[in-house]
Amino acid sequence: MSFGEVVHYVTQTAGWPAPVRSIASLLPPFHCPDRSSNKHLANASSSTFSEPLVSREVPAPGSYTAKDFQVLIHSTAAGLIALAELPHYGGERSTVPLWSQLLHALLNTLPPDVLILEDAPFVMPRAQNVASQPSNLIDGHATLIAAHGIFSTPKTHSGSSRTSSRNEEDKDELMYSADSDSCDGSGSVDSLDLPLQAHMLPGRGRCLSAVLPVLLVADSNNIIPLLCSTLYQRHVWGICQPVVGLCCSRTGTTAMAIFGWLDSDQSEEGCMPAAHLALAADDRLDPLMGVFDFTDTLSSISLAQFVLGLRTHFQDIKGAISIEAVDSLTPLHWRPDLPDFETQLEGRLDERVTSWTYQVHVQTSSSEASPSSSPCTSSPLLDTVLVSYETIIEDEQVHSANIRLPQETHVMKVKRRGSQPPSSKNSSKRTSPSTPPEVRSSTSSRALSPYPNSQFAALPDTGLKDGLTISNWLFERHAFTVGRIPVFSEELANTTGINAMVETYDQMTAFTWSESIKTILSNAEADSFVMDIRAELCDTNGGPNSQPSIIDVPSLEDVEFISSRISVLLHAVKGARRCDDVAKLHGVNEANRRHEWDALLLNFFQPVLGQRDVLLERQLNLPRNLAADDSSFATRAQVVADAYDTLCSAQFRALTINTYGSWQQAAVARQHAMQFSVDLGQRHVKGQFVEVVARHSSLDPGTGKCDAILVIPCPGVATAMLQRISGVDEQENFLKSFMLIQGPKPEKSDSKAIGKTIGHRQKTTSGRSLQVPSSSRISESDRNKLHNPFLYHPDSNKATQKKETILPKNISCDEPSGKDLLLPVLLAEYKKRDESAISTAMNQMKTYLVSAITFLSELGITDKPVFGLVVNGTLGAITMGWKTNGKIYIMERNVRHYDIRDPFQALQFVSILPRLARHGHSLRRLLEKQLTIIDVNKLTSKPWSKLPQRQEDERLAAAKRTELEQAVAQDRK
């Protein structure tokens, strides 16, 4: 699809077109302060500075240079080089978390009023040929946008005050700032009186703010429409300055500068002005031509100088912003989702209303015939419903055939936000995203379909009621949630392994601040830009949640390892704070929070020297429903529930009222376990136990997308297993059904299930006190406490001394390959900061942990933990699961959590990662011992994952249909 752009390929530094010559002059040559020539370029990637470029003081604002980011530049290059050497394991690895942290750090030098948005959708411009515009309008996807924001001013109300909850609500409404909204007509913030053409970010409802991008970063699929949309938006605002973009590969390391401008006049009435784009004709590394490589330190320094040099450009754009100019200029209808009434109907009001009414009618009728035909961008005419979904588009849909940019052949996933006007005629047919399939089936001709995992996790947990719930899902897989609370009973401790696992958890998360740590970190080389954060860290006395007497220091070797990359840690802290500031002004999307966490995982989890095994956004096989396979489970279910009740009661008795937060959760957990027995009793009375389990099994999700997973590769193990299986098809089926981690392709069924957590929980009330739990239904607020790992921090009121166990360091460093069996160590689920999303994230984590633990048990590894990271904005909680005596336990209460805006808590978090690496290698040694006794035939006869169980059910159903048809045919004879 062409947007009418005119491309200018530049072959030499003096050849930049006149409209962008000034901005292109900011492109610096290779920067090397200790050499006078550029003869060293052949070895640029391995070059180092002979003179130290860091100081002990933070430079004044506006005076930053690349020297102030030297350490981060070098660590980014080293990380990307190391990442390129690792096997893909089913798909190319994303490089965005590493190089985006560098760009984000550079942009953090700009004034606080500059918004930095990551993974942001944007409205694509109208196609040059309107007939070629897709009927389902597609938004683009920017990797990073640095922009100025214009916000509406709060109203003043005499005799009334705004509540804190209203403030928070307004903040939530500022999602994607420029096109943010408030569905509450009585809000206390005035709307901005701007036409829709003045915005380029998708949104809905009232306009509370506007965003004007200045620096644009996107991949080759999106950079052209992103530049064009920005140019047209600036035309609406009367801003003539050129646009600056960086085309950065999402799986590569190159960056290419592209400059854009518009024709000064329009040749024809109603025609779009031509967008001109200038870029280097050759993709060879040359900073003067705007071609950079993040793995080349000198090239990255030049890129840093260029980005830092844009500070004046940002100021120029800010000075040119004027709302009055928007009103005075001739409208430019560049957005494809906005009808051009002025051109089509000559501005006659009656015909505009008639056309609007007709369009609403047509749209409603279309939605009845085809639910997927709703517009992908918000309707400018009627907007009362938010529909979030994703659209998959191929590269050629957004590529211009005439522009040569770094190619990315993988399918791009674009997160979409849109709305569709409801109608009384079909409103009853439209179902909530979280409506169970059994409800949907009554109003749809579609057969029952399994739940996507993200949608399933958002369902309300009503215990072991007949409906689909996370409690049923866990119970039918012999899995139970527990707290980090040792019990007094030795027999119960041995049966469940709870006391040993609490000790293991404490050893893994052990940390005590000490003067020795302070000395090491104070002397470590760090960028001058983050010296203030390091000073804050070194001035700490251990923080409110960790006094010096709590837990022993991690090994000095780990501290030295962390200090060698302390700049990465400090930049992540600064980035998290900047994201938090942006969220308060503008709102934030889920992906905007993840890069700091990804960067920490990628930089501090290193199982072997020079190698990381952190896979991002991978599909996991989920486990089969064990209860559906076991017809005798109905007779044992009550005994299993009673045993769980005993464990929860024992944990409750082990606490004192002094540990109120943990005690409160334990009380709700005991009540929750007691309710299991009541629910099972009601199910037995109905005599439908087997039928209910079968229905659950048919709706259980089969796979789930994990945001990040830390693994230990086991070279040759999968190959050895495959050699025992005859036939290529059988080998492929084994890999697909047995391996925990699948390829990185997105799950189609999840594509329409984003953000299902709000507004779909059942509201119940309870007047009981926690001191006297009963078997009555648990309130929603209590249940939220039960599944909230951030509710209570165990180190706030309790001091326990733990000694860290250091595993042997003589670990083999076998070469990884694409067929490695991957042992899970830690799984991560990210959510933006939203209390309503905590239970959803925790539910997803439970499915991941049960899957990982089941996978390990199939390999003969039990009584060993797998860890989880549940992220809510800048907060991250460490959970844990294990399998003992045939039962799985998920530790979700009274666990430690960390806020990476606090440098000390961020330090605590990353200190866990080296220990997780050693734990992973202990799992690998156990597997090596098990290899000789693993029965591959047994593994293939009844695989642990859900996929083969679903296939078995389908074959059984087909056989029953055939038998029934034969019986009917026989009767007719």
Secondary structure as UniProt FT lines:
FT   STRAND          6..10
FT   HELIX           13..15
FT   HELIX           18..24
FT   TURN            25..26
FT   TURN            33..34
FT   HELIX           39..46
FT   TURN            61..62
FT   HELIX           66..69
FT   HELIX           70..84
FT   TURN            89..90
FT   HELIX           96..107
FT   TURN            108..109
FT   TURN            112..113
FT   STRAND          114..123
FT   HELIX           130..132
FT   STRAND          139..151
FT   TURN            158..159
FT   HELIX           164..173
FT   TURN            175..176
FT   HELIX           177..179
FT   TURN            185..186
FT   HELIX           196..198
FT   STRAND          209..218
FT   TURN            220..222
FT   HELIX           223..237
FT   STRAND          243..248
FT   STRAND          254..262
FT   TURN            269..270
FT   STRAND          275..280
FT   HELIX           287..289
FT   STRAND          291..293
FT   TURN            294..295
FT   HELIX           297..308
FT   TURN            309..310
FT   HELIX           311..320
FT   HELIX           323..328
FT   TURN            336..337
FT   HELIX           341..345
FT   TURN            346..347
FT   HELIX           349..369
FT   HELIX           371..373
FT   STRAND          387..393
FT   HELIX           395..397
FT   TURN            401..402
FT   STRAND          412..418
FT   TURN            424..429
FT   TURN            433..434
FT   HELIX           437..440
FT   HELIX           441..443
FT   HELIX           453..457
FT   TURN            463..464
FT   HELIX           470..475
FT   TURN            476..478
FT   STRAND          479..483
FT   HELIX           490..496
FT   HELIX           498..508
FT   HELIX           515..523
FT   HELIX           528..530
FT   HELIX           531..538
FT   TURN            544..545
FT   TURN            548..549
FT   HELIX           556..563
FT   TURN            564..565
FT   HELIX           566..586
FT   HELIX           591..593
FT   HELIX           594..604
FT   TURN            609..610
FT   STRAND          614..621
FT   HELIX           626..629
FT   TURN            631..632
FT   HELIX           633..653
FT   TURN            657..658
FT   HELIX           660..686
FT   HELIX           689..699
FT   STRAND          703..714
FT   TURN            715..716
FT   HELIX           717..722
FT   TURN            723..724
FT   HELIX           728..738
FT   HELIX           748..750
FT   TURN            751..752
FT   TURN            770..771
FT   HELIX           780..786
FT   TURN            789..790
FT   TURN            794..795
FT   TURN            818..819
FT   STRAND          821..831
FT   HELIX           835..837
FT   HELIX           838..858
FT   TURN            859..860
FT   STRAND          866..872
FT   TURN            873..874
FT   STRAND          875..884
FT   TURN            885..886
FT   STRAND          887..893
FT   STRAND          897..899
FT   TURN            900..901
FT   HELIX           903..930
FT   HELIX           931..933
FT   HELIX           936..941
FT   HELIX           946..972
//
